[in-house]
Amino acid sequence: MRAAALVLSLLATGCSSAPAPPPAAAVDPRLLSGLRAAVPLNPIAVGQDPYPTWAGRAPPLPAPSSVCVVRFEPDRTHYRLATFGSAAEAGEQGYRVTHTGACGACSTLQDLAVYLERPDLTSPVRKCGMTPGTLECLEALGFTHPCAQIWNFNVQNTKRECFGVCMRSWMSGEASTASDGGLNDCLQCDEDRSGPVFKAVAGRTRRNSGIRSSIQRPDEQVSRVVHDYLPPPADAGR
């Protein structure tokens, strides 16, 4: 039972058996505070577990040039999310890119703050995946309710689909990635069996937000996004 519990913890966090790389440079606390204070006017809900809906097939992909964008209201606190076909098209309407691809449940700026602050989510999500209240635990990390929902559904699906292969990866002590950059068998199973639905529903991922995580990825898989679109406080300069 103890071994099974350990494997479940690995499944919940991508099955990494190698130590995480050194932590990324600290993010400006003022940026994190501003992101968390911003209020979305049209957040995207999740509802039921999407994995049974897409069992055996992949959800449709957004257009390659599509972007999820934000535009703040005059009060500098509320903002709207929208998906545009290109960054240029969005810019013409006064929107700024927050990640590539279509918007989803994790596209809010509050969820972006979690990704920026925690580029290595391995330890906290591992703990959440081993508790009966996984959803509440994920929300306690700072995720919005819809984003925590899809993270939870992703964890449960990976447990169902990848238990055996992740058991073997764990027992053999495989590193997260090989010398050629390829994922280990467990991570690849998670990527193949859970990744497409997660990306389609979540919208935001670390990679499409320009954030590097504890899993090493080729440069071309990490989008170039600059998160400099927060408006200054209304009393700035007074």
MARKERO-553421 format. One record per residue: z, y, x of N, C-alpha, C in turn; residue in one letter. Coordinates in Angstrom, 2 decimals, always signed. Example, Ala and Ser with C-alpha at 12.3 -4.5 7.8 and 13.67 -1.06 7.14 Angstrom:
BEGIN
[[+7.80; -5.69; +13.19]; [+7.80; -4.50; +12.30]; [+7.80; -3.30; +13.20]; "A"];
[[+7.08; -2.25; +12.85]; [+7.14; -1.06; +13.67]; [+7.87; +0.03; +12.90]; "S"];
END
This chain:
BEGIN
[[+0.00; -1.20; +0.82]; [+0.00; +0.00; +0.00]; [+0.00; +1.25; +0.86]; "M"];
[[+0.76; +1.21; +1.98]; [+0.79; +2.38; +2.84]; [-0.58; +2.67; +3.41]; "R"];
[[-1.31; +1.61; +3.84]; [-2.65; +1.80; +4.38]; [-3.57; +2.39; +3.32]; "A"];
[[-3.46; +1.90; +2.10]; [-4.31; +2.42; +1.03]; [-4.03; +3.90; +0.78]; "A"];
[[-2.75; +4.26; +0.84]; [-2.41; +5.68; +0.63]; [-3.00; +6.55; +1.73]; "A"];
[[-2.96; +6.04; +2.96]; [-3.54; +6.81; +4.06]; [-5.04; +6.98; +3.88]; "L"];
[[-5.70; +5.92; +3.43]; [-7.14; +6.01; +3.22]; [-7.45; +7.00; +2.11]; "V"];
[[-6.65; +6.98; +1.05]; [-6.87; +7.94; -0.03]; [-6.74; +9.36; +0.47]; "L"];
[[-5.81; +9.58; +1.41]; [-5.68; +10.93; +1.94]; [-6.91; +11.32; +2.74]; "S"];
[[-7.49; +10.36; +3.45]; [-8.72; +10.64; +4.19]; [-9.87; +10.91; +3.24]; "L"];
[[-9.94; +10.13; +2.16]; [-10.99; +10.35; +1.18]; [-10.90; +11.74; +0.58]; "L"];
[[-9.71; +12.19; +0.35]; [-9.53; +13.49; -0.28]; [-9.97; +14.63; +0.60]; "A"];
[[-10.13; +14.40; +1.89]; [-10.46; +15.49; +2.80]; [-11.69; +15.20; +3.64]; "T"];
[[-12.56; +14.34; +3.17]; [-13.79; +14.10; +3.91]; [-13.67; +13.02; +4.96]; "G"];
[[-12.53; +12.30; +5.00]; [-12.39; +11.11; +5.84]; [-12.42; +11.40; +7.33]; "C"];
[[-12.02; +12.56; +7.73]; [-12.01; +12.88; +9.15]; [-10.88; +12.17; +9.85]; "S"];
[[-11.18; +11.45; +10.94]; [-10.15; +10.78; +11.71]; [-9.97; +11.43; +13.07]; "S"];
[[-10.72; +12.50; +13.34]; [-10.59; +13.22; +14.60]; [-9.84; +14.52; +14.37]; "A"];
[[-9.12; +15.02; +15.41]; [-8.41; +16.27; +15.23]; [-9.35; +17.42; +14.95]; "P"];
[[-8.86; +18.37; +14.17]; [-9.68; +19.54; +13.83]; [-9.87; +20.40; +15.07]; "A"];
[[-10.98; +21.16; +15.13]; [-11.19; +22.06; +16.25]; [-10.20; +23.20; +16.20]; "P"];
[[-10.12; +24.01; +17.28]; [-9.20; +25.14; +17.28]; [-9.46; +26.04; +16.09]; "P"];
[[-8.41; +26.69; +15.57]; [-8.58; +27.54; +14.39]; [-9.52; +28.70; +14.66]; "P"];
[[-10.22; +29.11; +13.60]; [-11.13; +30.23; +13.73]; [-10.34; +31.53; +13.87]; "A"];
[[-11.04; +32.57; +14.29]; [-10.39; +33.87; +14.44]; [-9.82; +34.31; +13.10]; "A"];
[[-8.66; +34.96; +13.16]; [-8.00; +35.40; +11.94]; [-8.86; +36.42; +11.19]; "A"];
[[-8.83; +36.31; +9.88]; [-9.55; +37.25; +9.02]; [-8.63; +38.42; +8.72]; "V"];
[[-9.21; +39.61; +8.65]; [-8.44; +40.81; +8.36]; [-7.66; +40.63; +7.05]; "D"];
[[-6.35; +40.74; +7.08]; [-5.56; +40.58; +5.85]; [-5.96; +41.56; +4.75]; "P"];
[[-6.45; +42.72; +5.14]; [-6.87; +43.70; +4.13]; [-8.09; +43.21; +3.37]; "R"];
[[-8.97; +42.49; +4.04]; [-10.13; +41.91; +3.37]; [-9.68; +40.84; +2.39]; "L"];
[[-8.79; +39.96; +2.83]; [-8.29; +38.90; +1.95]; [-7.59; +39.49; +0.73]; "L"];
[[-6.79; +40.51; +0.95]; [-6.08; +41.14; -0.16]; [-7.06; +41.77; -1.15]; "S"];
[[-8.08; +42.43; -0.61]; [-9.07; +43.05; -1.48]; [-9.86; +42.04; -2.29]; "G"];
[[-10.20; +40.92; -1.68]; [-10.94; +39.87; -2.39]; [-10.09; +39.29; -3.51]; "L"];
[[-8.82; +39.07; -3.24]; [-7.94; +38.50; -4.26]; [-7.66; +39.48; -5.40]; "R"];
[[-7.69; +40.76; -5.09]; [-7.41; +41.77; -6.12]; [-8.60; +42.01; -7.04]; "A"];
[[-9.80; +41.65; -6.58]; [-11.00; +41.87; -7.39]; [-11.01; +40.93; -8.59]; "A"];
[[-11.48; +41.43; -9.73]; [-11.41; +40.68; -10.99]; [-12.82; +40.41; -11.52]; "V"];
[[-13.22; +39.14; -11.63]; [-14.56; +38.84; -12.16]; [-14.62; +39.03; -13.67]; "P"];
[[-15.69; +39.63; -14.15]; [-15.87; +39.82; -15.58]; [-16.54; +38.62; -16.23]; "L"];
[[-17.21; +37.80; -15.44]; [-17.94; +36.66; -16.00]; [-17.79; +35.40; -15.13]; "N"];
[[-16.54; +34.94; -14.90]; [-16.37; +33.71; -14.13]; [-17.01; +32.53; -14.85]; "P"];
[[-17.37; +31.52; -14.08]; [-18.08; +30.35; -14.63]; [-17.12; +29.19; -14.80]; "I"];
[[-17.04; +28.67; -16.03]; [-16.12; +27.58; -16.34]; [-16.72; +26.22; -15.96]; "A"];
[[-15.87; +25.21; -15.89]; [-16.31; +23.85; -15.54]; [-16.30; +22.94; -16.76]; "V"];
[[-15.18; +22.84; -17.46]; [-15.10; +21.92; -18.60]; [-14.83; +20.50; -18.15]; "G"];
[[-15.62; +19.56; -18.64]; [-15.39; +18.15; -18.36]; [-15.91; +17.77; -16.97]; "Q"];
[[-15.45; +16.61; -16.51]; [-15.87; +16.05; -15.23]; [-17.39; +15.91; -15.23]; "D"];
[[-18.11; +16.57; -14.30]; [-19.57; +16.51; -14.32]; [-20.13; +15.24; -13.67]; "P"];
[[-19.31; +14.48; -12.96]; [-19.85; +13.33; -12.24]; [-20.39; +12.23; -13.16]; "Y"];
[[-19.73; +11.89; -14.27]; [-20.34; +10.90; -15.17]; [-21.68; +11.38; -15.75]; "P"];
[[-21.80; +12.68; -15.98]; [-23.04; +13.22; -16.54]; [-24.22; +12.99; -15.60]; "T"];
[[-23.96; +13.12; -14.30]; [-25.04; +13.00; -13.32]; [-25.01; +11.67; -12.57]; "W"];
[[-24.32; +10.68; -13.12]; [-24.24; +9.38; -12.45]; [-25.63; +8.80; -12.19]; "A"];
[[-25.90; +8.47; -10.95]; [-27.18; +7.86; -10.59]; [-28.33; +8.83; -10.43]; "G"];
[[-28.09; +10.11; -10.60]; [-29.16; +11.09; -10.41]; [-28.58; +12.39; -9.91]; "R"];
[[-29.41; +13.16; -9.25]; [-28.96; +14.41; -8.66]; [-29.24; +15.59; -9.59]; "A"];
[[-28.35; +16.55; -9.66]; [-28.60; +17.73; -10.48]; [-29.73; +18.55; -9.87]; "P"];
[[-30.38; +19.38; -10.66]; [-31.49; +20.18; -10.12]; [-31.01; +21.17; -9.06]; "P"];
[[-31.85; +21.41; -8.09]; [-31.53; +22.34; -7.01]; [-31.99; +23.75; -7.36]; "L"];
[[-31.26; +24.76; -6.94]; [-31.74; +26.13; -7.15]; [-32.92; +26.41; -6.25]; "P"];
[[-33.68; +27.43; -6.56]; [-34.81; +27.82; -5.70]; [-34.29; +28.14; -4.31]; "A"];
[[-35.04; +27.80; -3.26]; [-34.57; +28.00; -1.89]; [-34.15; +29.44; -1.57]; "P"];
[[-34.80; +30.40; -2.20]; [-34.50; +31.80; -1.88]; [-33.44; +32.40; -2.79]; "S"];
[[-32.90; +31.62; -3.73]; [-31.95; +32.17; -4.70]; [-30.63; +32.54; -4.03]; "S"];
[[-29.96; +33.50; -4.62]; [-28.69; +33.99; -4.08]; [-27.72; +34.27; -5.22]; "V"];
[[-26.44; +34.10; -4.94]; [-25.39; +34.50; -5.86]; [-24.88; +35.86; -5.36]; "C"];
[[-24.80; +36.81; -6.27]; [-24.52; +38.19; -5.87]; [-23.40; +38.79; -6.71]; "V"];
[[-22.84; +39.89; -6.20]; [-21.78; +40.60; -6.90]; [-22.14; +42.07; -7.02]; "V"];
[[-21.65; +42.68; -8.09]; [-21.79; +44.13; -8.25]; [-20.52; +44.65; -8.90]; "R"];
[[-19.88; +45.60; -8.24]; [-18.62; +46.15; -8.73]; [-18.86; +47.21; -9.79]; "F"];
[[-17.93; +47.27; -10.71]; [-17.92; +48.30; -11.74]; [-17.40; +49.61; -11.15]; "E"];
[[-17.56; +50.72; -11.87]; [-17.07; +52.01; -11.35]; [-15.58; +52.02; -11.04]; "P"];
[[-14.79; +51.14; -11.68]; [-13.35; +51.14; -11.41]; [-13.01; +50.51; -10.07]; "D"];
[[-14.01; +49.94; -9.37]; [-13.86; +49.36; -8.03]; [-12.97; +48.12; -8.00]; "R"];
[[-12.62; +47.59; -9.15]; [-11.78; +46.39; -9.23]; [-12.53; +45.25; -9.90]; "T"];
[[-13.17; +45.52; -11.03]; [-13.92; +44.49; -11.75]; [-15.32; +44.36; -11.19]; "H"];
[[-15.85; +43.15; -11.24]; [-17.20; +42.90; -10.73]; [-17.88; +41.84; -11.56]; "Y"];
[[-19.19; +41.81; -11.45]; [-20.00; +40.80; -12.13]; [-20.68; +39.90; -11.12]; "R"];
[[-20.79; +38.63; -11.48]; [-21.55; +37.65; -10.71]; [-22.92; +37.47; -11.35]; "L"];
[[-23.92; +37.23; -10.54]; [-25.26; +36.96; -11.07]; [-26.05; +36.16; -10.04]; "A"];
[[-27.00; +35.38; -10.53]; [-27.91; +34.64; -9.67]; [-29.28; +35.30; -9.72]; "T"];
[[-29.83; +35.61; -8.56]; [-31.15; +36.21; -8.46]; [-32.07; +35.30; -7.64]; "F"];
[[-33.36; +35.51; -7.82]; [-34.33; +34.71; -7.09]; [-34.42; +35.04; -5.61]; "G"];
[[-33.97; +36.24; -5.23]; [-34.01; +36.63; -3.82]; [-33.01; +37.76; -3.58]; "S"];
[[-32.63; +37.95; -2.33]; [-31.72; +39.03; -1.98]; [-32.36; +40.39; -2.24]; "A"];
[[-33.66; +40.49; -2.00]; [-34.36; +41.76; -2.21]; [-34.34; +42.15; -3.68]; "A"];
[[-34.59; +41.19; -4.55]; [-34.57; +41.44; -5.99]; [-33.18; +41.88; -6.43]; "E"];
[[-32.15; +41.22; -5.90]; [-30.78; +41.57; -6.26]; [-30.43; +42.98; -5.77]; "A"];
[[-30.88; +43.31; -4.57]; [-30.58; +44.62; -4.01]; [-31.15; +45.74; -4.85]; "G"];
[[-32.29; +45.51; -5.45]; [-32.91; +46.54; -6.29]; [-32.06; +46.85; -7.52]; "E"];
[[-31.20; +45.90; -7.91]; [-30.34; +46.09; -9.07]; [-28.91; +46.47; -8.67]; "Q"];
[[-28.71; +46.74; -7.39]; [-27.40; +47.16; -6.92]; [-26.41; +46.05; -6.65]; "G"];
[[-26.90; +44.82; -6.50]; [-26.04; +43.68; -6.21]; [-26.04; +43.37; -4.72]; "Y"];
[[-24.96; +42.72; -4.25]; [-24.85; +42.29; -2.86]; [-24.63; +40.77; -2.81]; "R"];
[[-25.20; +40.14; -1.80]; [-25.12; +38.68; -1.68]; [-23.72; +38.25; -1.25]; "V"];
[[-23.14; +37.30; -2.00]; [-21.87; +36.71; -1.61]; [-22.05; +35.27; -1.10]; "T"];
[[-23.12; +34.59; -1.53]; [-23.51; +33.32; -0.91]; [-24.93; +32.98; -1.34]; "H"];
[[-25.57; +32.12; -0.59]; [-26.91; +31.67; -0.94]; [-26.81; +30.60; -2.03]; "T"];
[[-27.92; +30.38; -2.75]; [-27.90; +29.44; -3.86]; [-27.40; +30.09; -5.14]; "G"];
[[-27.32; +29.30; -6.20]; [-26.90; +29.81; -7.50]; [-25.39; +29.95; -7.58]; "A"];
[[-24.93; +30.84; -8.46]; [-23.50; +31.02; -8.70]; [-22.93; +29.80; -9.41]; "C"];
[[-21.64; +29.58; -9.22]; [-20.96; +28.46; -9.87]; [-19.48; +28.73; -10.01]; "G"];
[[-18.72; +27.67; -10.21]; [-17.30; +27.78; -10.50]; [-16.47; +28.35; -9.35]; "A"];
[[-16.95; +28.21; -8.12]; [-16.21; +28.69; -6.95]; [-16.80; +29.97; -6.36]; "C"];
[[-17.64; +30.65; -7.12]; [-18.32; +31.83; -6.59]; [-17.49; +33.11; -6.64]; "S"];
[[-16.30; +33.06; -7.23]; [-15.49; +34.26; -7.32]; [-15.01; +34.68; -5.93]; "T"];
[[-14.62; +35.94; -5.83]; [-14.14; +36.46; -4.56]; [-12.75; +35.92; -4.23]; "L"];
[[-11.99; +35.54; -5.24]; [-10.71; +34.88; -4.99]; [-10.92; +33.57; -4.26]; "Q"];
[[-11.93; +32.80; -4.67]; [-12.21; +31.53; -3.99]; [-12.78; +31.77; -2.59]; "D"];
[[-13.54; +32.83; -2.44]; [-14.02; +33.19; -1.10]; [-12.84; +33.45; -0.17]; "L"];
[[-11.81; +34.12; -0.68]; [-10.63; +34.41; +0.14]; [-9.99; +33.12; +0.65]; "A"];
[[-9.96; +32.08; -0.19]; [-9.39; +30.80; +0.24]; [-10.22; +30.21; +1.38]; "V"];
[[-11.53; +30.22; +1.24]; [-12.40; +29.67; +2.28]; [-12.29; +30.46; +3.59]; "Y"];
[[-12.20; +31.77; +3.50]; [-12.08; +32.59; +4.71]; [-10.74; +32.36; +5.40]; "L"];
[[-9.71; +32.26; +4.62]; [-8.37; +32.11; +5.18]; [-8.12; +30.70; +5.70]; "E"];
[[-8.78; +29.72; +5.09]; [-8.55; +28.31; +5.44]; [-9.86; +27.60; +5.79]; "R"];
[[-10.49; +27.95; +6.93]; [-11.72; +27.23; +7.30]; [-11.48; +25.74; +7.50]; "P"];
[[-10.24; +25.36; +7.81]; [-9.87; +23.95; +7.87]; [-8.97; +23.66; +6.68]; "D"];
[[-9.54; +23.04; +5.65]; [-8.77; +22.69; +4.45]; [-8.23; +21.26; +4.50]; "L"];
[[-8.40; +20.59; +5.64]; [-8.07; +19.17; +5.72]; [-6.63; +18.87; +5.32]; "T"];
[[-5.67; +19.50; +5.98]; [-4.27; +19.17; +5.73]; [-3.82; +19.52; +4.31]; "S"];
[[-4.08; +20.75; +3.83]; [-3.60; +21.06; +2.48]; [-4.26; +20.25; +1.38]; "P"];
[[-5.57; +19.98; +1.50]; [-6.22; +19.19; +0.46]; [-5.80; +17.73; +0.54]; "V"];
[[-5.51; +17.27; +1.75]; [-4.99; +15.90; +1.90]; [-3.70; +15.74; +1.10]; "R"];
[[-2.81; +16.71; +1.24]; [-1.55; +16.63; +0.51]; [-1.80; +16.67; -1.00]; "K"];
[[-2.73; +17.53; -1.42]; [-3.03; +17.62; -2.85]; [-3.62; +16.31; -3.37]; "C"];
[[-4.49; +15.69; -2.59]; [-5.13; +14.45; -3.02]; [-4.17; +13.28; -3.15]; "G"];
[[-3.01; +13.38; -2.53]; [-2.04; +12.29; -2.57]; [-0.97; +12.52; -3.63]; "M"];
[[-1.05; +13.62; -4.37]; [-0.04; +13.91; -5.38]; [-0.59; +13.65; -6.78]; "T"];
[[+0.28; +13.33; -7.74]; [-0.18; +13.15; -9.13]; [-0.76; +14.44; -9.70]; "P"];
[[-0.22; +15.57; -9.29]; [-0.71; +16.85; -9.80]; [-1.71; +17.48; -8.87]; "G"];
[[-2.81; +16.78; -8.59]; [-3.80; +17.28; -7.64]; [-4.35; +18.64; -8.06]; "T"];
[[-4.68; +18.79; -9.33]; [-5.26; +20.05; -9.80]; [-4.31; +21.22; -9.58]; "L"];
[[-3.05; +21.05; -9.97]; [-2.08; +22.13; -9.80]; [-1.86; +22.44; -8.33]; "E"];
[[-1.89; +21.41; -7.50]; [-1.72; +21.60; -6.05]; [-2.87; +22.42; -5.47]; "C"];
[[-4.09; +22.13; -5.92]; [-5.25; +22.88; -5.45]; [-5.19; +24.33; -5.90]; "L"];
[[-4.73; +24.56; -7.12]; [-4.57; +25.93; -7.60]; [-3.54; +26.68; -6.78]; "E"];
[[-2.51; +25.97; -6.32]; [-1.47; +26.59; -5.52]; [-2.00; +27.04; -4.15]; "A"];
[[-3.12; +26.46; -3.71]; [-3.75; +26.90; -2.46]; [-4.43; +28.26; -2.63]; "L"];
[[-4.61; +28.68; -3.88]; [-5.23; +29.96; -4.14]; [-6.54; +29.89; -4.90]; "G"];
[[-7.04; +28.67; -5.13]; [-8.30; +28.53; -5.87]; [-8.13; +28.95; -7.32]; "F"];
[[-9.19; +29.50; -7.90]; [-9.19; +29.73; -9.34]; [-9.16; +28.38; -10.06]; "T"];
[[-8.80; +28.41; -11.33]; [-8.73; +27.14; -12.08]; [-10.06; +26.39; -12.10]; "H"];
[[-11.20; +27.05; -12.40]; [-12.47; +26.31; -12.41]; [-12.82; +25.72; -11.04]; "P"];
[[-12.56; +26.47; -9.98]; [-12.88; +25.96; -8.64]; [-11.98; +24.78; -8.29]; "C"];
[[-10.69; +24.89; -8.63]; [-9.78; +23.76; -8.40]; [-10.21; +22.54; -9.19]; "A"];
[[-10.75; +22.75; -10.38]; [-11.23; +21.62; -11.20]; [-12.34; +20.85; -10.49]; "Q"];
[[-13.35; +21.55; -9.98]; [-14.46; +20.82; -9.37]; [-14.04; +20.19; -8.04]; "I"];
[[-13.12; +20.83; -7.32]; [-12.57; +20.19; -6.12]; [-11.86; +18.89; -6.51]; "W"];
[[-11.08; +18.93; -7.58]; [-10.36; +17.74; -8.02]; [-11.33; +16.64; -8.46]; "N"];
[[-12.34; +17.00; -9.23]; [-13.32; +16.00; -9.66]; [-14.05; +15.41; -8.45]; "F"];
[[-14.32; +16.23; -7.46]; [-14.98; +15.76; -6.24]; [-14.10; +14.73; -5.51]; "N"];
[[-12.83; +15.03; -5.39]; [-11.89; +14.12; -4.72]; [-11.85; +12.77; -5.45]; "V"];
[[-11.74; +12.82; -6.77]; [-11.64; +11.57; -7.53]; [-12.93; +10.76; -7.44]; "Q"];
[[-14.08; +11.43; -7.44]; [-15.35; +10.70; -7.34]; [-15.51; +10.04; -5.98]; "N"];
[[-15.11; +10.74; -4.92]; [-15.22; +10.16; -3.59]; [-14.31; +8.95; -3.44]; "T"];
[[-13.15; +9.01; -4.06]; [-12.27; +7.83; -4.04]; [-12.96; +6.63; -4.70]; "K"];
[[-13.64; +6.88; -5.83]; [-14.31; +5.79; -6.55]; [-15.50; +5.24; -5.76]; "R"];
[[-16.29; +6.14; -5.19]; [-17.57; +5.76; -4.61]; [-17.51; +5.34; -3.14]; "E"];
[[-16.53; +5.82; -2.41]; [-16.56; +5.67; -0.95]; [-15.33; +4.97; -0.37]; "C"];
[[-14.51; +4.36; -1.22]; [-13.27; +3.78; -0.72]; [-13.51; +2.78; +0.40]; "F"];
[[-14.43; +1.83; +0.18]; [-14.65; +0.78; +1.17]; [-15.17; +1.31; +2.49]; "G"];
[[-16.20; +2.15; +2.44]; [-16.78; +2.65; +3.69]; [-15.81; +3.57; +4.41]; "V"];
[[-14.99; +4.30; +3.68]; [-14.02; +5.17; +4.33]; [-12.87; +4.36; +4.91]; "C"];
[[-12.53; +3.25; +4.30]; [-11.54; +2.35; +4.88]; [-12.01; +1.88; +6.25]; "M"];
[[-13.29; +1.50; +6.35]; [-13.82; +1.03; +7.62]; [-13.86; +2.15; +8.65]; "R"];
[[-14.25; +3.35; +8.23]; [-14.28; +4.48; +9.16]; [-12.90; +4.79; +9.69]; "S"];
[[-11.92; +4.76; +8.79]; [-10.56; +5.05; +9.21]; [-10.04; +3.99; +10.17]; "W"];
[[-10.25; +2.71; +9.85]; [-9.73; +1.64; +10.68]; [-10.38; +1.60; +12.06]; "M"];
[[-11.65; +2.02; +12.14]; [-12.33; +2.02; +13.43]; [-12.08; +3.29; +14.23]; "S"];
[[-11.40; +4.27; +13.62]; [-11.09; +5.51; +14.34]; [-12.29; +6.39; +14.59]; "G"];
[[-13.27; +6.35; +13.71]; [-14.47; +7.16; +13.90]; [-14.16; +8.65; +13.89]; "E"];
[[-14.82; +9.37; +14.78]; [-14.73; +10.83; +14.76]; [-15.53; +11.34; +13.56]; "A"];
[[-15.28; +12.59; +13.17]; [-15.98; +13.15; +12.01]; [-17.49; +13.19; +12.23]; "S"];
[[-17.89; +13.57; +13.43]; [-19.31; +13.68; +13.76]; [-19.61; +12.96; +15.08]; "T"];
[[-20.83; +12.47; +15.20]; [-21.27; +11.82; +16.43]; [-21.77; +12.87; +17.42]; "A"];
[[-22.09; +12.41; +18.63]; [-22.56; +13.34; +19.66]; [-23.86; +14.03; +19.27]; "S"];
[[-24.65; +13.39; +18.39]; [-25.90; +13.99; +17.96]; [-25.72; +14.90; +16.75]; "D"];
[[-24.46; +15.08; +16.31]; [-24.18; +15.95; +15.18]; [-24.18; +15.26; +13.83]; "G"];
[[-24.55; +13.97; +13.80]; [-24.56; +13.24; +12.53]; [-23.15; +12.96; +12.02]; "G"];
[[-22.99; +12.88; +10.71]; [-21.69; +12.61; +10.12]; [-21.32; +11.14; +10.26]; "L"];
[[-20.02; +10.85; +10.28]; [-19.63; +9.45; +10.28]; [-19.93; +8.85; +8.90]; "N"];
[[-19.79; +7.53; +8.76]; [-20.20; +6.85; +7.54]; [-19.44; +7.35; +6.31]; "D"];
[[-18.16; +7.62; +6.49]; [-17.35; +8.07; +5.36]; [-17.79; +9.46; +4.90]; "C"];
[[-17.93; +10.37; +5.86]; [-18.38; +11.72; +5.51]; [-19.77; +11.70; +4.90]; "L"];
[[-20.64; +10.82; +5.42]; [-21.98; +10.75; +4.87]; [-21.96; +10.22; +3.44]; "Q"];
[[-21.06; +9.28; +3.17]; [-20.92; +8.77; +1.81]; [-20.47; +9.89; +0.88]; "C"];
[[-19.49; +10.65; +1.30]; [-19.02; +11.78; +0.50]; [-20.14; +12.80; +0.29]; "D"];
[[-20.89; +13.05; +1.35]; [-22.00; +14.01; +1.27]; [-23.05; +13.53; +0.27]; "E"];
[[-23.35; +12.22; +0.30]; [-24.42; +11.68; -0.55]; [-23.96; +11.45; -1.99]; "D"];
[[-22.75; +10.92; -2.17]; [-22.30; +10.51; -3.50]; [-21.60; +11.62; -4.28]; "R"];
[[-20.94; +12.53; -3.56]; [-20.20; +13.59; -4.25]; [-20.77; +14.98; -4.00]; "S"];
[[-21.41; +15.16; -2.85]; [-21.87; +16.48; -2.46]; [-22.83; +17.17; -3.41]; "G"];
[[-23.90; +16.50; -3.88]; [-24.87; +17.20; -4.74]; [-24.27; +17.79; -6.01]; "P"];
[[-23.40; +17.04; -6.68]; [-22.79; +17.54; -7.91]; [-21.80; +18.66; -7.58]; "V"];
[[-21.03; +18.47; -6.53]; [-20.07; +19.52; -6.14]; [-20.79; +20.83; -5.87]; "F"];
[[-21.85; +20.78; -5.09]; [-22.57; +22.00; -4.75]; [-23.18; +22.66; -5.99]; "K"];
[[-23.72; +21.83; -6.89]; [-24.35; +22.38; -8.09]; [-23.35; +23.06; -9.01]; "A"];
[[-22.15; +22.48; -9.12]; [-21.15; +23.03; -10.03]; [-20.33; +24.13; -9.36]; "V"];
[[-19.96; +23.92; -8.12]; [-19.12; +24.91; -7.42]; [-19.89; +26.18; -7.10]; "A"];
[[-21.18; +26.04; -6.77]; [-21.94; +27.21; -6.35]; [-21.61; +27.56; -4.92]; "G"];
[[-20.44; +28.13; -4.70]; [-20.03; +28.51; -3.35]; [-19.53; +27.31; -2.56]; "R"];
[[-20.01; +27.20; -1.32]; [-19.45; +26.29; -0.33]; [-19.17; +27.13; +0.91]; "T"];
[[-18.50; +26.56; +1.86]; [-18.26; +27.32; +3.09]; [-19.57; +27.57; +3.83]; "R"];
[[-20.42; +26.55; +3.85]; [-21.67; +26.73; +4.59]; [-22.56; +27.80; +3.98]; "R"];
[[-22.72; +27.81; +2.65]; [-23.63; +28.80; +2.07]; [-22.99; +30.19; +1.96]; "N"];
[[-21.69; +30.26; +2.34]; [-21.01; +31.55; +2.41]; [-20.94; +32.08; +3.84]; "S"];
[[-21.55; +31.34; +4.77]; [-21.55; +31.77; +6.16]; [-20.26; +31.48; +6.89]; "G"];
[[-19.48; +30.50; +6.40]; [-18.18; +30.18; +6.99]; [-18.23; +28.80; +7.64]; "I"];
[[-17.80; +28.72; +8.87]; [-17.75; +27.43; +9.55]; [-16.43; +26.75; +9.24]; "R"];
[[-16.49; +25.43; +9.03]; [-15.30; +24.67; +8.68]; [-14.92; +23.76; +9.85]; "S"];
[[-13.93; +22.89; +9.60]; [-13.48; +21.97; +10.63]; [-14.50; +20.88; +10.92]; "S"];
[[-15.50; +20.71; +10.04]; [-16.57; +19.73; +10.27]; [-17.73; +20.46; +10.93]; "I"];
[[-18.06; +20.08; +12.13]; [-19.10; +20.76; +12.87]; [-20.47; +20.55; +12.22]; "Q"];
[[-21.19; +21.65; +11.99]; [-22.51; +21.60; +11.36]; [-23.51; +22.35; +12.23]; "R"];
[[-24.79; +21.92; +12.19]; [-25.83; +22.65; +12.92]; [-25.93; +24.09; +12.42]; "P"];
[[-26.30; +24.99; +13.31]; [-26.39; +26.41; +12.95]; [-27.28; +26.65; +11.74]; "D"];
[[-28.37; +25.90; +11.65]; [-29.32; +26.14; +10.57]; [-28.76; +25.75; +9.20]; "E"];
[[-27.64; +25.03; +9.16]; [-27.03; +24.67; +7.88]; [-26.02; +25.70; +7.39]; "Q"];
[[-25.73; +26.70; +8.23]; [-24.76; +27.72; +7.86]; [-25.49; +29.03; +7.56]; "V"];
[[-25.39; +29.50; +6.32]; [-26.09; +30.72; +5.93]; [-25.53; +31.94; +6.66]; "S"];
[[-26.36; +32.95; +6.77]; [-25.91; +34.21; +7.37]; [-25.57; +35.18; +6.25]; "R"];
[[-24.28; +35.33; +6.02]; [-23.79; +36.22; +4.96]; [-22.69; +37.10; +5.55]; "V"];
[[-22.78; +38.38; +5.30]; [-21.75; +39.33; +5.76]; [-20.99; +39.81; +4.53]; "V"];
[[-19.70; +39.60; +4.54]; [-18.88; +39.95; +3.37]; [-18.28; +41.35; +3.54]; "H"];
[[-19.16; +42.33; +3.42]; [-18.74; +43.72; +3.62]; [-19.00; +44.57; +2.38]; "D"];
[[-18.94; +43.96; +1.21]; [-19.35; +44.64; -0.01]; [-18.18; +45.11; -0.87]; "Y"];
[[-16.94; +44.92; -0.41]; [-15.81; +45.42; -1.19]; [-15.83; +46.94; -1.18]; "L"];
[[-15.73; +47.58; -2.34]; [-15.68; +49.05; -2.36]; [-14.34; +49.54; -1.81]; "P"];
[[-14.31; +50.71; -1.22]; [-13.03; +51.23; -0.73]; [-12.13; +51.56; -1.91]; "P"];
[[-10.82; +51.55; -1.70]; [-9.89; +51.90; -2.79]; [-10.21; +53.28; -3.35]; "P"];
[[-9.88; +53.48; -4.60]; [-10.19; +54.75; -5.25]; [-9.51; +55.94; -4.57]; "A"];
[[-8.34; +55.70; -3.93]; [-7.62; +56.79; -3.30]; [-7.91; +56.90; -1.81]; "D"];
[[-8.93; +56.15; -1.31]; [-9.24; +56.19; +0.12]; [-9.66; +57.59; +0.53]; "A"];
[[-9.12; +58.03; +1.63]; [-9.50; +59.34; +2.16]; [-8.67; +60.48; +1.62]; "G"];
[[-7.75; +60.22; +0.72]; [-6.93; +61.30; +0.19]; [-5.81; +61.65; +1.16]; "R"];
END
